[in-house]
Amino acid sequence: MPVKTNTTPYYVNGMKHHSPHQHGAPHHHLASTKQNGYQAHHHTPAPQGSGIYYCPMHCEGNKTYHQPGNCPVCGMNLVQQPIPHQETSYTCPMHPEIIRDKPGACPICGMELVPVKADAQEEDQTYRRLLKKFIIAVAFTLPIFLIAMSEMLPNNPLFKLMPLSYWNWVQFALSLPVICYATWMFFERAWRSIISWKLNMFTLIGIGAGASWLFSVVALLAPGIFPDEFKTHTGTVYLYFEAATVILTLVLLGQLLEARAHGKTNSAIKELLKLAPNKATRIRDGREEVVDINTIRSGDLLRVKPGEKIPVDGHIEDGTAVIDESMISGEPIPVEKKIGDPVKAGTINGNRSFVIGAEKVGADTLLAQIIEMVNSASRSRAPIQKLADKISGYFVPVVVFIAIATFIVWALWGPQPTYVYGFVNAIAVLIIACPCALGLATPMAVMVGVGKGAKTGVLIKQAAALEKMNAIDVVVIDKTGTVTEGKPSVEKIVCATNSLSEHDLLQRIVALNGSSEHPLAQAILRYGKEKQVNVQPITDFEAVTGKGVIGTLHHEQLALGNKKLMEQLQISLPTSLEEQANDVQKQGKTVSYASVGKEAVGFVVISDKLKPTAKAAIEKLHQAGLEVWMFTGDNADTAKVVSEHLGLDGFKAQMLPEDKLQEVAHLQRDGKRVAMAGDGINDAPALSKADVGIAMGTGTDVAIESADITLVEGDIAGIAKARILSERVMANIKQNLFFALGYNILGIPVAAGLLYPMWGILLSPMIAALAMSFSSVSVILNSLRLRRQQIGVEKGG
């Protein structure tokens, strides 16, 4: 299998970690990757200006390094994680305490200030470094190859200049720059793998090419120790300087091609990184000033001009806008925004100017968190990778055994010169069997798939979620905020007592919800504001999860919630009140009962529109052979209307958080693999219990942090996208593994000479090296096909 190299995903370590989330933070607050045990590891603080490096094979999981180099396990080039743009700072080489934001002279010694951090990306530097070595390798390998091949020419013109024995010394001299400089890193990696007994592809390369070169050196210096079978008709020993140098040069070519192809797999993250502007227009004391993005703080007012990228997360304070959010949500239709509406960093303003109030800046913006989540997920390992790891663990020793057996078989039963045939074929076996493509098969597909998901608004926390999503049988969804828009509005207040007017009841309900951040509470507060009702302070406030809220106003105990809350408070509902509420609920609307003291005094009617993509998404999931159920805390009548409209397989209503958890566990006990989608605190336990938890990005932090997949826009169509993406990624991984394993299954016997007795076909070690180098590139190219595949769901009623 081919050689594997540098350049792969970019990850969380390179970015500033989030502080713990605050409950009640504005919407779109994605979970920090500190959750669920996949926070990247920093073993030592990163030096100022240094990069973060990791192995593209993820041999040590999330382990990272602060210096470039090679992986101590597999020997691959470590890859740098790209980090968001930061304004360049300048310092004095003599006085590092001097830091300036502009170039100039040091105020102490007058020396020219130099940048603290270079601007060039490390992956480009790695590519250029490999390219330089490759050019040197080719420059010295080509004449070696021509000298060796000239022996096949009749009346060899080179031999007229000097005899073969002298040309052998020329080959030796030309091979030194290739062996000792351009490709020396391969031997270093091979040696490390042997002394640590962490055998990898460089073990085979080092043994194969090293044996060829050392054999040639010994044969050049002491030809008399070799039997006649190893000698040419002129008395010199067959040398393999051209085989060793050509093999190593082709391996280096494979590394170079991978470095270039590998970079394309990161295109999604690179595009996300490019979305972040580095400047913004801040309004201070009525004056506008262009400032560095890193100087913006929460609460600053920022002017966003036509065509500009929005610099931070916030809300529109003045003006209106039409914003292109497709780069984050995946939806191509521009979104209209008005005062109070949220905006996200990296999205693009249309043709209007407006002012936003900054809320989340730096690493706390949605864009930064998306990049962090994508980085972490790209580097995580899918469970199927264990298969490749297990195979690789036995692979190298088996290949070495096959190579030895090949030499013995040819030496005993091969044609003359038997030892030469045995030696050459053993080298071919070692070279063609390099297990790089096998190691690349899973991480390449995961990396591209996670990036593809991010571009369409589906954020994968870890690769295991992608694999599990492909095996799901049942999808369980919440109602409010999941299949509905999550923007409930109060239709009316029904007052069922003569002791209070409708306005008096509204005053109490508004006061009770003033301390709640539940979407239904926010709807009531908006309604109260429209009716010019002031929010009065309340005491003894308590939110009863899954039921409602209670509190005290002017010594009156108030409660607002569902029927279970009334039962908990031992408040009986009048028959006429229940009948009125039932009629409303049969229309698919939500009812919250209100009580004062021990008396039920009315209810609030709240409606929430279904999301336009919900029905199409459910149909897509059904087409994939999945059952779709709805678990909701709402009443049975409302749930039934929604279920019938969407064509669900079933529903369960009036469920508390523990009920949802138990039902998910019950489905799992029945052998079902369950994906749970929700957006509220009451969904968090079920999200954690499910095989795959899917959170709406518009929901609460607790729900998001409990989930494996986050849908940025909170659109249920994202569930269908995640399912399709999972199928495509897993299919791609299996294709990659088939290519990799099939390549070795076919290549090793051919290299060993299996076809020689029948057709006289032998595989040159140089051809084996070329095939091996391109096999890993083929795995990468196959993975890149995922970028062009569509996973969207059309909107529908």
Secondary structure, DSSP 8 states (H G I E B T S, - for coil): -----S-----GGGS-------TT--S-----TTGGG-----SS---TT---EE-TT-TTTT--BSS--B-TTT--B-EE---------EE-SS-TT-EESS--B-TTT--B-EESS-SS-HHHHHHHHHHHHHHHHHHHHHHHHHHHHGGGSTT-THHHHS-HHHHHHHHHHHHHHIIIIITHHHHHHHHHHHHTT---HHHHHHHHHHHHHHHHHHHHH-GGGS-GGGB-TTS-B---HHHHHHHHHHHHHHHHHHHHHHHHTTHHHHHHHHHS-SEEEEEETTEEEEEEGGG--TT-EEEE-TT-B--SEEEEEES-EEEE-HHHH---S-EEE-TT-EE-TT-EE-S--EEEEEEE-GGGSHHHHHHHHHHHHHHS--TTHHHHHHHHHHHHHHHHHHHHHHHHHHHHHS-SSHHHHHHHHHHHHHHHT-THHHHHHHHHHHHHHHHHHHHTTEEES-HHHHHHHTT--EEEE-STTTTB-S--EEEEEEE--TTS-HHHHHHHHHHHHTT--SHHHHHHHHHHHHTT------EEEEEETTTEEEEEETTEEEEEE-HHHHHHTT----HHHHHHHHHHHTTT-EEEEEEETTEEEEEEEEE--B-TTHHHHHHHHHHTT-EEEEE-SS-HHHHHHHHHHHT-SEEE-S--HHHHHHHHHHHHHTT--EEEEE-SGGGHHHHHHSSEEEEETTS-HHHHHH-SEEETT--THHHHHHHHHHHHHHHHHHHHHHHHHHHHHHHHHHHHTTTHHHH-----HHHHHHHHHHHHHHHHHHHHGGGG---------
